[in-house]
Amino acid sequence: MGKISKKPISIPKDVEIEIIDEKIKVKGLLGALDYVCPKFIKIKKDDGHLRVEIEDQNNLEEKAMQGTATRLIENMLEGVTRGFEKRLQLVGIGFNAFVPQEGSLILNIGFSHPVKFKIPSGIKAGVEKGATITIKGIDKQLVGETAARIRQLRKPDVYKGKGIKYEDEEIRKKAMKKVVAPTA
């Protein structure tokens, strides 16, 4: 058993778990998520804890998937109880964003036209002070993927720092190229 899979997963209060064959359904205050495990992974529930077990302890692929399944289930439990959030900052003169209606986001990020971004279902987006975008949801993977797709629209420039960046991201700027005047 790997290090991750040795510890049992504790089930928080107010969370319902249903295990049917390889499928696990987690339902909490914020919503419900489900995950289908590979056939060789068995999830066992006993007095407030979950255990992820595999058939063959010598198979490296199964051991790797055991740790992956453990982390995915932990993320599901955290998502339905607390949720996940990513914050993006728009850096640049005139860069701003707004949410005209549920499910869409309009960004002014230095192009000749505003960029329309469709927000996937299960994700809530908000804009604070026009320059900070907040992405919230219960599915960690979907929150991260949505934030990455928004950032991809205009990555930060390494010379000026303009673009869309994560709130905690630090941009290492390059030195500007020096212009040498021709000598006569």
C-alpha positions as CSV (number, residue, x, y, z in Angstrom):
1,M,0.0,0.0,0.0
2,G,1.3,3.5,-0.8
3,K,1.7,6.3,1.6
4,I,-1.4,8.1,0.5
5,S,-3.6,5.0,0.6
6,K,-2.5,3.9,4.1
7,K,-4.5,6.5,5.9
8,P,-8.3,6.1,5.9
9,I,-10.4,8.9,4.5
10,S,-12.6,10.4,7.1
11,I,-16.2,11.2,6.1
12,P,-17.3,14.7,7.2
13,K,-20.7,15.3,8.8
14,D,-23.6,16.2,6.5
15,V,-22.1,14.0,3.7
16,E,-23.9,11.0,2.2
17,I,-21.9,8.4,0.4
18,E,-23.3,5.7,-1.8
19,I,-21.1,3.0,-3.2
20,I,-22.4,0.8,-6.0
21,D,-19.9,-1.6,-7.6
22,E,-17.1,0.7,-8.9
23,K,-19.1,3.9,-8.7
24,I,-19.1,6.2,-5.7
25,K,-21.6,9.0,-5.2
26,V,-20.9,11.8,-2.7
27,K,-23.6,14.2,-1.8
28,G,-23.2,17.2,0.5
29,L,-24.5,20.7,1.2
30,L,-23.1,22.3,-1.9
31,G,-24.0,19.5,-4.4
32,A,-23.3,16.0,-5.5
33,L,-20.4,14.4,-7.4
34,D,-19.7,10.9,-8.6
35,Y,-16.6,8.9,-9.7
36,V,-16.3,5.6,-11.5
37,C,-13.2,3.7,-10.3
38,P,-11.3,1.1,-12.3
39,K,-12.5,-2.5,-11.8
40,F,-9.5,-3.5,-9.7
41,I,-10.1,-0.8,-7.0
42,K,-12.5,-1.6,-4.2
43,I,-13.9,1.1,-1.9
44,K,-14.9,0.0,1.6
45,K,-17.0,2.1,4.0
46,D,-16.8,1.4,7.8
47,D,-17.8,3.6,10.8
48,G,-17.1,7.1,9.4
49,H,-14.1,6.2,7.2
50,L,-13.5,5.1,3.7
51,R,-10.7,2.8,2.5
52,V,-9.4,2.4,-1.1
53,E,-8.0,-1.1,-1.7
54,I,-6.6,-2.9,-4.7
55,E,-6.5,-6.6,-5.8
56,D,-2.8,-7.0,-6.5
57,Q,-0.3,-5.1,-4.2
58,N,2.6,-6.0,-6.5
59,N,1.1,-4.3,-9.6
60,L,2.6,-0.8,-9.9
61,E,-0.2,0.5,-12.1
62,E,-2.8,-0.6,-9.6
63,K,-0.8,1.0,-6.7
64,A,-0.6,4.3,-8.7
65,M,-4.3,4.2,-9.4
66,Q,-5.0,3.5,-5.7
67,G,-3.4,6.8,-4.7
68,T,-5.1,8.6,-7.5
69,A,-8.5,7.3,-6.5
70,T,-7.8,8.2,-2.9
71,R,-7.0,11.8,-3.7
72,L,-10.0,12.1,-6.1
73,I,-12.3,10.9,-3.4
74,E,-10.8,13.3,-0.8
75,N,-11.2,16.2,-3.3
76,M,-14.9,15.2,-3.9
77,L,-15.5,15.2,-0.1
78,E,-13.9,18.7,0.2
79,G,-15.7,20.0,-2.8
80,V,-19.2,19.1,-1.6
81,T,-18.5,20.5,1.9
82,R,-16.4,23.6,1.3
83,G,-16.0,24.0,-2.5
84,F,-13.0,25.2,-4.5
85,E,-12.0,28.7,-5.7
86,K,-9.5,30.2,-8.1
87,R,-8.8,33.9,-8.5
88,L,-7.4,35.5,-11.6
89,Q,-6.2,39.1,-12.0
90,L,-6.4,41.2,-15.1
91,V,-3.2,43.3,-15.4
92,G,-3.1,46.0,-18.0
93,I,-4.5,49.4,-18.8
94,G,-8.1,49.1,-19.7
95,F,-8.3,45.4,-18.9
96,N,-11.6,44.5,-17.3
97,A,-14.3,41.9,-17.2
98,F,-17.9,41.6,-16.3
99,V,-20.6,38.9,-16.1
100,P,-23.6,40.0,-18.2
101,Q,-25.7,36.9,-17.4
102,E,-25.3,33.6,-15.7
103,G,-23.0,31.3,-17.8
104,S,-21.0,33.9,-19.7
105,L,-18.1,36.2,-19.1
106,I,-17.0,39.1,-21.2
107,L,-13.3,40.2,-21.1
108,N,-11.7,43.3,-22.4
109,I,-8.0,42.2,-22.6
110,G,-6.4,44.5,-25.1
111,F,-7.8,43.0,-28.3
112,S,-9.8,45.1,-30.8
113,H,-13.0,43.3,-29.6
114,P,-14.3,42.0,-26.3
115,V,-13.7,38.3,-25.8
116,K,-16.8,36.2,-24.8
117,F,-16.1,33.2,-22.6
118,K,-18.8,30.5,-21.9
119,I,-18.6,29.3,-18.4
120,P,-19.3,25.5,-18.0
121,S,-22.3,24.3,-15.9
122,G,-21.4,23.7,-12.3
123,I,-19.0,26.7,-12.2
124,K,-19.9,30.2,-10.8
125,A,-17.8,33.2,-12.0
126,G,-17.8,36.6,-10.4
127,V,-15.9,39.8,-11.0
128,E,-14.6,42.1,-8.2
129,K,-13.6,45.7,-9.0
130,G,-13.5,44.8,-12.7
131,A,-10.0,43.3,-12.5
132,T,-10.3,40.2,-10.4
133,I,-12.2,37.2,-11.6
134,T,-13.3,34.5,-9.1
135,I,-14.1,31.0,-10.3
136,K,-16.0,28.8,-7.8
137,G,-17.3,25.3,-7.9
138,I,-17.4,21.9,-6.2
139,D,-15.4,20.0,-8.8
140,K,-11.7,20.8,-8.3
141,Q,-10.7,19.6,-11.8
142,L,-13.4,21.7,-13.5
143,V,-12.5,24.8,-11.5
144,G,-8.8,24.5,-12.3
145,E,-9.5,23.8,-16.0
146,T,-11.8,26.8,-16.3
147,A,-9.3,29.1,-14.7
148,A,-6.6,27.8,-17.0
149,R,-8.7,28.3,-20.1
150,I,-9.5,31.9,-19.1
151,R,-5.7,32.5,-18.4
152,Q,-4.9,31.0,-21.8
153,L,-6.8,33.8,-23.5
154,R,-4.1,36.3,-22.7
155,K,-1.1,34.9,-20.8
156,P,1.1,37.4,-18.9
157,D,3.7,39.1,-21.1
158,V,7.2,38.5,-19.8
159,Y,8.4,42.0,-20.7
160,K,5.5,44.2,-19.4
161,G,3.6,41.8,-17.2
162,K,0.3,42.6,-18.9
163,G,-2.3,39.8,-19.2
164,I,-4.3,37.4,-17.1
165,K,-2.5,35.8,-14.1
166,Y,-3.4,33.8,-11.1
167,E,-3.7,35.9,-7.9
168,D,-0.8,34.2,-6.2
169,E,1.4,33.9,-9.4
170,E,4.6,35.8,-9.6
171,I,5.7,37.0,-13.0
172,R,9.4,37.2,-13.5
173,K,9.9,40.0,-16.0
174,K,12.7,39.9,-18.5
175,A,15.0,42.9,-19.1
176,M,14.0,45.0,-22.1
177,K,16.3,44.9,-25.0
178,K,18.8,47.8,-25.3
179,V,18.7,49.9,-28.4
180,V,22.2,50.8,-29.5
181,A,22.6,54.1,-31.5
182,P,24.7,53.8,-34.6
183,T,28.0,55.5,-34.4
184,A,29.1,57.7,-37.3
